[in-house]
Amino acid sequence: METSFHMSLPCLSVRETKSFYTNNIGATLGRETQTWVDVNLFGHQLTFIKAGKFDFNNPNYVFEGKILPSFHFGIIVDQKVWNDIYGKLKNLKLQLVTQATFLEDQAGEHNSFFIKDPNGYMLEFKTFKNEGETFKN
């Protein structure tokens, strides 16, 4: 069995969260009730629990001249999937944040963009130029 990741996060609206992840991102749903939902994000389990806004004040940080959110989570996909999702979200006229290439011409070169979900979480989509360089120094 391939290892997958699980993260549980509070959400403001189960309905809006389900709509965002299925209609905009293309994720599928797993188990759900009126107060929580499991989202299948490329084989990884995100559980959103209706619990109100999670409030924490983490500052942004600067990486290669770009201001990035210090708290975010994301998914690493291949270039085709990244292009498809980026194009879809851009066509939907959703606000994409900080689309850029990082570590250009270095180990770990990758393209990233961020989008805010309906709960205020920043979701990053990342694709590496060379797939085997996710952890390479």
Chimera marker file (.cmm) of the C-alpha trace (Angstrom):
<marker_set name="trace">
<marker id="1" x="0.000" y="0.000" z="0.000" r="1" g="1" b="0" radius="0.5"/>
<marker id="2" x="1.295" y="3.434" z="-0.888" r="1" g="1" b="0" radius="0.5"/>
<marker id="3" x="1.476" y="5.800" z="2.074" r="1" g="1" b="0" radius="0.5"/>
<marker id="4" x="-0.977" y="8.689" z="2.086" r="1" g="1" b="0" radius="0.5"/>
<marker id="5" x="-1.369" y="11.732" z="4.257" r="1" g="1" b="0" radius="0.5"/>
<marker id="6" x="-4.271" y="12.725" z="6.545" r="1" g="1" b="0" radius="0.5"/>
<marker id="7" x="-4.984" y="16.200" z="7.885" r="1" g="1" b="0" radius="0.5"/>
<marker id="8" x="-8.008" y="17.361" z="9.883" r="1" g="1" b="0" radius="0.5"/>
<marker id="9" x="-8.979" y="21.029" z="9.803" r="1" g="1" b="0" radius="0.5"/>
<marker id="10" x="-11.841" y="23.116" z="11.154" r="1" g="1" b="0" radius="0.5"/>
<marker id="11" x="-14.181" y="24.633" z="8.550" r="1" g="1" b="0" radius="0.5"/>
<marker id="12" x="-16.862" y="27.289" z="8.439" r="1" g="1" b="0" radius="0.5"/>
<marker id="13" x="-19.285" y="25.513" z="6.096" r="1" g="1" b="0" radius="0.5"/>
<marker id="14" x="-19.233" y="21.838" z="5.134" r="1" g="1" b="0" radius="0.5"/>
<marker id="15" x="-21.374" y="22.623" z="2.066" r="1" g="1" b="0" radius="0.5"/>
<marker id="16" x="-19.079" y="25.386" z="0.746" r="1" g="1" b="0" radius="0.5"/>
<marker id="17" x="-15.982" y="23.319" z="1.499" r="1" g="1" b="0" radius="0.5"/>
<marker id="18" x="-17.379" y="20.318" z="-0.410" r="1" g="1" b="0" radius="0.5"/>
<marker id="19" x="-18.319" y="22.531" z="-3.357" r="1" g="1" b="0" radius="0.5"/>
<marker id="20" x="-14.895" y="24.202" z="-3.518" r="1" g="1" b="0" radius="0.5"/>
<marker id="21" x="-12.889" y="20.982" z="-3.417" r="1" g="1" b="0" radius="0.5"/>
<marker id="22" x="-15.120" y="18.993" z="-5.791" r="1" g="1" b="0" radius="0.5"/>
<marker id="23" x="-16.196" y="21.657" z="-8.296" r="1" g="1" b="0" radius="0.5"/>
<marker id="24" x="-13.043" y="23.770" z="-8.423" r="1" g="1" b="0" radius="0.5"/>
<marker id="25" x="-10.197" y="21.419" z="-7.531" r="1" g="1" b="0" radius="0.5"/>
<marker id="26" x="-11.709" y="18.176" z="-8.874" r="1" g="1" b="0" radius="0.5"/>
<marker id="27" x="-11.347" y="16.228" z="-5.619" r="1" g="1" b="0" radius="0.5"/>
<marker id="28" x="-13.775" y="13.496" z="-4.645" r="1" g="1" b="0" radius="0.5"/>
<marker id="29" x="-15.625" y="12.989" z="-1.386" r="1" g="1" b="0" radius="0.5"/>
<marker id="30" x="-15.460" y="10.167" z="1.096" r="1" g="1" b="0" radius="0.5"/>
<marker id="31" x="-17.501" y="9.742" z="4.242" r="1" g="1" b="0" radius="0.5"/>
<marker id="32" x="-19.523" y="12.696" z="5.442" r="1" g="1" b="0" radius="0.5"/>
<marker id="33" x="-22.139" y="13.903" z="7.892" r="1" g="1" b="0" radius="0.5"/>
<marker id="34" x="-23.756" y="17.305" z="8.359" r="1" g="1" b="0" radius="0.5"/>
<marker id="35" x="-20.798" y="18.374" z="10.527" r="1" g="1" b="0" radius="0.5"/>
<marker id="36" x="-17.771" y="16.903" z="8.723" r="1" g="1" b="0" radius="0.5"/>
<marker id="37" x="-16.568" y="15.627" z="5.359" r="1" g="1" b="0" radius="0.5"/>
<marker id="38" x="-13.606" y="13.602" z="4.115" r="1" g="1" b="0" radius="0.5"/>
<marker id="39" x="-12.070" y="14.965" z="0.913" r="1" g="1" b="0" radius="0.5"/>
<marker id="40" x="-9.910" y="12.739" z="-1.290" r="1" g="1" b="0" radius="0.5"/>
<marker id="41" x="-7.193" y="15.104" z="-2.546" r="1" g="1" b="0" radius="0.5"/>
<marker id="42" x="-5.089" y="12.982" z="-4.903" r="1" g="1" b="0" radius="0.5"/>
<marker id="43" x="-5.241" y="10.002" z="-2.564" r="1" g="1" b="0" radius="0.5"/>
<marker id="44" x="-4.695" y="12.049" z="0.590" r="1" g="1" b="0" radius="0.5"/>
<marker id="45" x="-7.418" y="12.436" z="3.202" r="1" g="1" b="0" radius="0.5"/>
<marker id="46" x="-8.452" y="15.907" z="4.332" r="1" g="1" b="0" radius="0.5"/>
<marker id="47" x="-11.152" y="15.919" z="6.987" r="1" g="1" b="0" radius="0.5"/>
<marker id="48" x="-12.991" y="19.212" z="7.411" r="1" g="1" b="0" radius="0.5"/>
<marker id="49" x="-14.989" y="19.562" z="10.630" r="1" g="1" b="0" radius="0.5"/>
<marker id="50" x="-17.517" y="22.349" z="11.105" r="1" g="1" b="0" radius="0.5"/>
<marker id="51" x="-16.004" y="24.169" z="14.056" r="1" g="1" b="0" radius="0.5"/>
<marker id="52" x="-15.764" y="27.810" z="13.037" r="1" g="1" b="0" radius="0.5"/>
<marker id="53" x="-12.788" y="29.859" z="11.946" r="1" g="1" b="0" radius="0.5"/>
<marker id="54" x="-9.397" y="28.700" z="13.159" r="1" g="1" b="0" radius="0.5"/>
<marker id="55" x="-7.577" y="31.852" z="14.231" r="1" g="1" b="0" radius="0.5"/>
<marker id="56" x="-3.844" y="32.045" z="14.274" r="1" g="1" b="0" radius="0.5"/>
<marker id="57" x="-1.602" y="34.873" z="13.204" r="1" g="1" b="0" radius="0.5"/>
<marker id="58" x="1.349" y="33.451" z="11.361" r="1" g="1" b="0" radius="0.5"/>
<marker id="59" x="3.247" y="35.992" z="9.335" r="1" g="1" b="0" radius="0.5"/>
<marker id="60" x="4.119" y="35.564" z="5.710" r="1" g="1" b="0" radius="0.5"/>
<marker id="61" x="7.682" y="34.889" z="4.679" r="1" g="1" b="0" radius="0.5"/>
<marker id="62" x="9.794" y="35.810" z="1.673" r="1" g="1" b="0" radius="0.5"/>
<marker id="63" x="11.319" y="33.115" z="-0.570" r="1" g="1" b="0" radius="0.5"/>
<marker id="64" x="13.193" y="34.129" z="-3.696" r="1" g="1" b="0" radius="0.5"/>
<marker id="65" x="11.597" y="37.568" z="-3.556" r="1" g="1" b="0" radius="0.5"/>
<marker id="66" x="8.018" y="36.252" z="-3.340" r="1" g="1" b="0" radius="0.5"/>
<marker id="67" x="5.777" y="36.774" z="-0.311" r="1" g="1" b="0" radius="0.5"/>
<marker id="68" x="4.333" y="33.391" z="0.683" r="1" g="1" b="0" radius="0.5"/>
<marker id="69" x="1.935" y="32.330" z="3.434" r="1" g="1" b="0" radius="0.5"/>
<marker id="70" x="3.780" y="30.679" z="6.320" r="1" g="1" b="0" radius="0.5"/>
<marker id="71" x="0.792" y="28.431" z="7.061" r="1" g="1" b="0" radius="0.5"/>
<marker id="72" x="-0.357" y="26.432" z="4.075" r="1" g="1" b="0" radius="0.5"/>
<marker id="73" x="-0.709" y="22.873" z="2.923" r="1" g="1" b="0" radius="0.5"/>
<marker id="74" x="-0.428" y="21.494" z="-0.539" r="1" g="1" b="0" radius="0.5"/>
<marker id="75" x="-0.177" y="18.716" z="-3.009" r="1" g="1" b="0" radius="0.5"/>
<marker id="76" x="2.636" y="17.751" z="-5.380" r="1" g="1" b="0" radius="0.5"/>
<marker id="77" x="1.387" y="16.691" z="-8.804" r="1" g="1" b="0" radius="0.5"/>
<marker id="78" x="2.932" y="16.073" z="-12.219" r="1" g="1" b="0" radius="0.5"/>
<marker id="79" x="3.243" y="18.883" z="-14.759" r="1" g="1" b="0" radius="0.5"/>
<marker id="80" x="0.150" y="17.899" z="-16.777" r="1" g="1" b="0" radius="0.5"/>
<marker id="81" x="-2.121" y="17.791" z="-13.712" r="1" g="1" b="0" radius="0.5"/>
<marker id="82" x="-0.631" y="21.087" z="-12.466" r="1" g="1" b="0" radius="0.5"/>
<marker id="83" x="-1.287" y="22.757" z="-15.837" r="1" g="1" b="0" radius="0.5"/>
<marker id="84" x="-4.840" y="21.370" z="-15.961" r="1" g="1" b="0" radius="0.5"/>
<marker id="85" x="-5.721" y="22.587" z="-12.447" r="1" g="1" b="0" radius="0.5"/>
<marker id="86" x="-4.031" y="25.951" z="-12.944" r="1" g="1" b="0" radius="0.5"/>
<marker id="87" x="-5.881" y="26.488" z="-16.234" r="1" g="1" b="0" radius="0.5"/>
<marker id="88" x="-9.220" y="25.422" z="-14.767" r="1" g="1" b="0" radius="0.5"/>
<marker id="89" x="-8.945" y="27.703" z="-11.737" r="1" g="1" b="0" radius="0.5"/>
<marker id="90" x="-7.757" y="30.614" z="-13.861" r="1" g="1" b="0" radius="0.5"/>
<marker id="91" x="-10.694" y="30.110" z="-16.287" r="1" g="1" b="0" radius="0.5"/>
<marker id="92" x="-13.060" y="30.113" z="-13.294" r="1" g="1" b="0" radius="0.5"/>
<marker id="93" x="-11.558" y="33.527" z="-12.479" r="1" g="1" b="0" radius="0.5"/>
<marker id="94" x="-10.628" y="32.430" z="-8.975" r="1" g="1" b="0" radius="0.5"/>
<marker id="95" x="-7.910" y="34.425" z="-7.278" r="1" g="1" b="0" radius="0.5"/>
<marker id="96" x="-4.634" y="32.552" z="-7.654" r="1" g="1" b="0" radius="0.5"/>
<marker id="97" x="-1.758" y="33.711" z="-5.487" r="1" g="1" b="0" radius="0.5"/>
<marker id="98" x="1.957" y="33.783" z="-6.236" r="1" g="1" b="0" radius="0.5"/>
<marker id="99" x="2.264" y="31.627" z="-9.344" r="1" g="1" b="0" radius="0.5"/>
<marker id="100" x="6.027" y="31.309" z="-9.760" r="1" g="1" b="0" radius="0.5"/>
<marker id="101" x="8.989" y="29.085" z="-10.522" r="1" g="1" b="0" radius="0.5"/>
<marker id="102" x="11.246" y="28.540" z="-7.508" r="1" g="1" b="0" radius="0.5"/>
<marker id="103" x="14.861" y="27.310" z="-7.333" r="1" g="1" b="0" radius="0.5"/>
<marker id="104" x="15.227" y="27.824" z="-11.069" r="1" g="1" b="0" radius="0.5"/>
<marker id="105" x="18.162" y="25.858" z="-12.549" r="1" g="1" b="0" radius="0.5"/>
<marker id="106" x="18.808" y="24.251" z="-9.134" r="1" g="1" b="0" radius="0.5"/>
<marker id="107" x="17.952" y="20.933" z="-7.511" r="1" g="1" b="0" radius="0.5"/>
<marker id="108" x="14.303" y="21.068" z="-6.531" r="1" g="1" b="0" radius="0.5"/>
<marker id="109" x="13.190" y="23.482" z="-9.256" r="1" g="1" b="0" radius="0.5"/>
<marker id="110" x="9.408" y="23.676" z="-9.130" r="1" g="1" b="0" radius="0.5"/>
<marker id="111" x="6.363" y="25.671" z="-10.166" r="1" g="1" b="0" radius="0.5"/>
<marker id="112" x="3.844" y="26.607" z="-7.498" r="1" g="1" b="0" radius="0.5"/>
<marker id="113" x="0.653" y="28.539" z="-7.080" r="1" g="1" b="0" radius="0.5"/>
<marker id="114" x="-1.623" y="29.066" z="-4.110" r="1" g="1" b="0" radius="0.5"/>
<marker id="115" x="-5.387" y="29.418" z="-3.806" r="1" g="1" b="0" radius="0.5"/>
<marker id="116" x="-7.448" y="30.205" z="-0.725" r="1" g="1" b="0" radius="0.5"/>
<marker id="117" x="-10.236" y="27.758" z="0.110" r="1" g="1" b="0" radius="0.5"/>
<marker id="118" x="-13.586" y="28.886" z="1.606" r="1" g="1" b="0" radius="0.5"/>
<marker id="119" x="-12.194" y="28.442" z="5.144" r="1" g="1" b="0" radius="0.5"/>
<marker id="120" x="-9.263" y="30.808" z="4.584" r="1" g="1" b="0" radius="0.5"/>
<marker id="121" x="-6.647" y="28.044" z="4.214" r="1" g="1" b="0" radius="0.5"/>
<marker id="122" x="-3.963" y="28.513" z="1.592" r="1" g="1" b="0" radius="0.5"/>
<marker id="123" x="-3.668" y="25.441" z="-0.645" r="1" g="1" b="0" radius="0.5"/>
<marker id="124" x="-0.482" y="25.098" z="-2.699" r="1" g="1" b="0" radius="0.5"/>
<marker id="125" x="-0.158" y="23.141" z="-5.936" r="1" g="1" b="0" radius="0.5"/>
<marker id="126" x="3.443" y="22.269" z="-6.734" r="1" g="1" b="0" radius="0.5"/>
<marker id="127" x="5.086" y="20.459" z="-9.650" r="1" g="1" b="0" radius="0.5"/>
<marker id="128" x="8.774" y="19.628" z="-9.844" r="1" g="1" b="0" radius="0.5"/>
<marker id="129" x="10.781" y="19.962" z="-13.052" r="1" g="1" b="0" radius="0.5"/>
<marker id="130" x="12.371" y="16.605" z="-12.156" r="1" g="1" b="0" radius="0.5"/>
<marker id="131" x="9.964" y="14.416" z="-10.196" r="1" g="1" b="0" radius="0.5"/>
<marker id="132" x="12.696" y="12.749" z="-8.120" r="1" g="1" b="0" radius="0.5"/>
<marker id="133" x="13.874" y="16.034" z="-6.587" r="1" g="1" b="0" radius="0.5"/>
<marker id="134" x="11.178" y="16.588" z="-3.968" r="1" g="1" b="0" radius="0.5"/>
<marker id="135" x="13.702" y="16.199" z="-1.134" r="1" g="1" b="0" radius="0.5"/>
<marker id="136" x="16.989" y="16.656" z="-3.011" r="1" g="1" b="0" radius="0.5"/>
<marker id="137" x="19.504" y="19.199" z="-1.657" r="1" g="1" b="0" radius="0.5"/>
<link id1="1" id2="2" r="1" g="1" b="0" radius="0.2"/>
<link id1="2" id2="3" r="1" g="1" b="0" radius="0.2"/>
<link id1="3" id2="4" r="1" g="1" b="0" radius="0.2"/>
<link id1="4" id2="5" r="1" g="1" b="0" radius="0.2"/>
<link id1="5" id2="6" r="1" g="1" b="0" radius="0.2"/>
<link id1="6" id2="7" r="1" g="1" b="0" radius="0.2"/>
<link id1="7" id2="8" r="1" g="1" b="0" radius="0.2"/>
<link id1="8" id2="9" r="1" g="1" b="0" radius="0.2"/>
<link id1="9" id2="10" r="1" g="1" b="0" radius="0.2"/>
<link id1="10" id2="11" r="1" g="1" b="0" radius="0.2"/>
<link id1="11" id2="12" r="1" g="1" b="0" radius="0.2"/>
<link id1="12" id2="13" r="1" g="1" b="0" radius="0.2"/>
<link id1="13" id2="14" r="1" g="1" b="0" radius="0.2"/>
<link id1="14" id2="15" r="1" g="1" b="0" radius="0.2"/>
<link id1="15" id2="16" r="1" g="1" b="0" radius="0.2"/>
<link id1="16" id2="17" r="1" g="1" b="0" radius="0.2"/>
<link id1="17" id2="18" r="1" g="1" b="0" radius="0.2"/>
<link id1="18" id2="19" r="1" g="1" b="0" radius="0.2"/>
<link id1="19" id2="20" r="1" g="1" b="0" radius="0.2"/>
<link id1="20" id2="21" r="1" g="1" b="0" radius="0.2"/>
<link id1="21" id2="22" r="1" g="1" b="0" radius="0.2"/>
<link id1="22" id2="23" r="1" g="1" b="0" radius="0.2"/>
<link id1="23" id2="24" r="1" g="1" b="0" radius="0.2"/>
<link id1="24" id2="25" r="1" g="1" b="0" radius="0.2"/>
<link id1="25" id2="26" r="1" g="1" b="0" radius="0.2"/>
<link id1="26" id2="27" r="1" g="1" b="0" radius="0.2"/>
<link id1="27" id2="28" r="1" g="1" b="0" radius="0.2"/>
<link id1="28" id2="29" r="1" g="1" b="0" radius="0.2"/>
<link id1="29" id2="30" r="1" g="1" b="0" radius="0.2"/>
<link id1="30" id2="31" r="1" g="1" b="0" radius="0.2"/>
<link id1="31" id2="32" r="1" g="1" b="0" radius="0.2"/>
<link id1="32" id2="33" r="1" g="1" b="0" radius="0.2"/>
<link id1="33" id2="34" r="1" g="1" b="0" radius="0.2"/>
<link id1="34" id2="35" r="1" g="1" b="0" radius="0.2"/>
<link id1="35" id2="36" r="1" g="1" b="0" radius="0.2"/>
<link id1="36" id2="37" r="1" g="1" b="0" radius="0.2"/>
<link id1="37" id2="38" r="1" g="1" b="0" radius="0.2"/>
<link id1="38" id2="39" r="1" g="1" b="0" radius="0.2"/>
<link id1="39" id2="40" r="1" g="1" b="0" radius="0.2"/>
<link id1="40" id2="41" r="1" g="1" b="0" radius="0.2"/>
<link id1="41" id2="42" r="1" g="1" b="0" radius="0.2"/>
<link id1="42" id2="43" r="1" g="1" b="0" radius="0.2"/>
<link id1="43" id2="44" r="1" g="1" b="0" radius="0.2"/>
<link id1="44" id2="45" r="1" g="1" b="0" radius="0.2"/>
<link id1="45" id2="46" r="1" g="1" b="0" radius="0.2"/>
<link id1="46" id2="47" r="1" g="1" b="0" radius="0.2"/>
<link id1="47" id2="48" r="1" g="1" b="0" radius="0.2"/>
<link id1="48" id2="49" r="1" g="1" b="0" radius="0.2"/>
<link id1="49" id2="50" r="1" g="1" b="0" radius="0.2"/>
<link id1="50" id2="51" r="1" g="1" b="0" radius="0.2"/>
<link id1="51" id2="52" r="1" g="1" b="0" radius="0.2"/>
<link id1="52" id2="53" r="1" g="1" b="0" radius="0.2"/>
<link id1="53" id2="54" r="1" g="1" b="0" radius="0.2"/>
<link id1="54" id2="55" r="1" g="1" b="0" radius="0.2"/>
<link id1="55" id2="56" r="1" g="1" b="0" radius="0.2"/>
<link id1="56" id2="57" r="1" g="1" b="0" radius="0.2"/>
<link id1="57" id2="58" r="1" g="1" b="0" radius="0.2"/>
<link id1="58" id2="59" r="1" g="1" b="0" radius="0.2"/>
<link id1="59" id2="60" r="1" g="1" b="0" radius="0.2"/>
<link id1="60" id2="61" r="1" g="1" b="0" radius="0.2"/>
<link id1="61" id2="62" r="1" g="1" b="0" radius="0.2"/>
<link id1="62" id2="63" r="1" g="1" b="0" radius="0.2"/>
<link id1="63" id2="64" r="1" g="1" b="0" radius="0.2"/>
<link id1="64" id2="65" r="1" g="1" b="0" radius="0.2"/>
<link id1="65" id2="66" r="1" g="1" b="0" radius="0.2"/>
<link id1="66" id2="67" r="1" g="1" b="0" radius="0.2"/>
<link id1="67" id2="68" r="1" g="1" b="0" radius="0.2"/>
<link id1="68" id2="69" r="1" g="1" b="0" radius="0.2"/>
<link id1="69" id2="70" r="1" g="1" b="0" radius="0.2"/>
<link id1="70" id2="71" r="1" g="1" b="0" radius="0.2"/>
<link id1="71" id2="72" r="1" g="1" b="0" radius="0.2"/>
<link id1="72" id2="73" r="1" g="1" b="0" radius="0.2"/>
<link id1="73" id2="74" r="1" g="1" b="0" radius="0.2"/>
<link id1="74" id2="75" r="1" g="1" b="0" radius="0.2"/>
<link id1="75" id2="76" r="1" g="1" b="0" radius="0.2"/>
<link id1="76" id2="77" r="1" g="1" b="0" radius="0.2"/>
<link id1="77" id2="78" r="1" g="1" b="0" radius="0.2"/>
<link id1="78" id2="79" r="1" g="1" b="0" radius="0.2"/>
<link id1="79" id2="80" r="1" g="1" b="0" radius="0.2"/>
<link id1="80" id2="81" r="1" g="1" b="0" radius="0.2"/>
<link id1="81" id2="82" r="1" g="1" b="0" radius="0.2"/>
<link id1="82" id2="83" r="1" g="1" b="0" radius="0.2"/>
<link id1="83" id2="84" r="1" g="1" b="0" radius="0.2"/>
<link id1="84" id2="85" r="1" g="1" b="0" radius="0.2"/>
<link id1="85" id2="86" r="1" g="1" b="0" radius="0.2"/>
<link id1="86" id2="87" r="1" g="1" b="0" radius="0.2"/>
<link id1="87" id2="88" r="1" g="1" b="0" radius="0.2"/>
<link id1="88" id2="89" r="1" g="1" b="0" radius="0.2"/>
<link id1="89" id2="90" r="1" g="1" b="0" radius="0.2"/>
<link id1="90" id2="91" r="1" g="1" b="0" radius="0.2"/>
<link id1="91" id2="92" r="1" g="1" b="0" radius="0.2"/>
<link id1="92" id2="93" r="1" g="1" b="0" radius="0.2"/>
<link id1="93" id2="94" r="1" g="1" b="0" radius="0.2"/>
<link id1="94" id2="95" r="1" g="1" b="0" radius="0.2"/>
<link id1="95" id2="96" r="1" g="1" b="0" radius="0.2"/>
<link id1="96" id2="97" r="1" g="1" b="0" radius="0.2"/>
<link id1="97" id2="98" r="1" g="1" b="0" radius="0.2"/>
<link id1="98" id2="99" r="1" g="1" b="0" radius="0.2"/>
<link id1="99" id2="100" r="1" g="1" b="0" radius="0.2"/>
<link id1="100" id2="101" r="1" g="1" b="0" radius="0.2"/>
<link id1="101" id2="102" r="1" g="1" b="0" radius="0.2"/>
<link id1="102" id2="103" r="1" g="1" b="0" radius="0.2"/>
<link id1="103" id2="104" r="1" g="1" b="0" radius="0.2"/>
<link id1="104" id2="105" r="1" g="1" b="0" radius="0.2"/>
<link id1="105" id2="106" r="1" g="1" b="0" radius="0.2"/>
<link id1="106" id2="107" r="1" g="1" b="0" radius="0.2"/>
<link id1="107" id2="108" r="1" g="1" b="0" radius="0.2"/>
<link id1="108" id2="109" r="1" g="1" b="0" radius="0.2"/>
<link id1="109" id2="110" r="1" g="1" b="0" radius="0.2"/>
<link id1="110" id2="111" r="1" g="1" b="0" radius="0.2"/>
<link id1="111" id2="112" r="1" g="1" b="0" radius="0.2"/>
<link id1="112" id2="113" r="1" g="1" b="0" radius="0.2"/>
<link id1="113" id2="114" r="1" g="1" b="0" radius="0.2"/>
<link id1="114" id2="115" r="1" g="1" b="0" radius="0.2"/>
<link id1="115" id2="116" r="1" g="1" b="0" radius="0.2"/>
<link id1="116" id2="117" r="1" g="1" b="0" radius="0.2"/>
<link id1="117" id2="118" r="1" g="1" b="0" radius="0.2"/>
<link id1="118" id2="119" r="1" g="1" b="0" radius="0.2"/>
<link id1="119" id2="120" r="1" g="1" b="0" radius="0.2"/>
<link id1="120" id2="121" r="1" g="1" b="0" radius="0.2"/>
<link id1="121" id2="122" r="1" g="1" b="0" radius="0.2"/>
<link id1="122" id2="123" r="1" g="1" b="0" radius="0.2"/>
<link id1="123" id2="124" r="1" g="1" b="0" radius="0.2"/>
<link id1="124" id2="125" r="1" g="1" b="0" radius="0.2"/>
<link id1="125" id2="126" r="1" g="1" b="0" radius="0.2"/>
<link id1="126" id2="127" r="1" g="1" b="0" radius="0.2"/>
<link id1="127" id2="128" r="1" g="1" b="0" radius="0.2"/>
<link id1="128" id2="129" r="1" g="1" b="0" radius="0.2"/>
<link id1="129" id2="130" r="1" g="1" b="0" radius="0.2"/>
<link id1="130" id2="131" r="1" g="1" b="0" radius="0.2"/>
<link id1="131" id2="132" r="1" g="1" b="0" radius="0.2"/>
<link id1="132" id2="133" r="1" g="1" b="0" radius="0.2"/>
<link id1="133" id2="134" r="1" g="1" b="0" radius="0.2"/>
<link id1="134" id2="135" r="1" g="1" b="0" radius="0.2"/>
<link id1="135" id2="136" r="1" g="1" b="0" radius="0.2"/>
<link id1="136" id2="137" r="1" g="1" b="0" radius="0.2"/>
</marker_set>
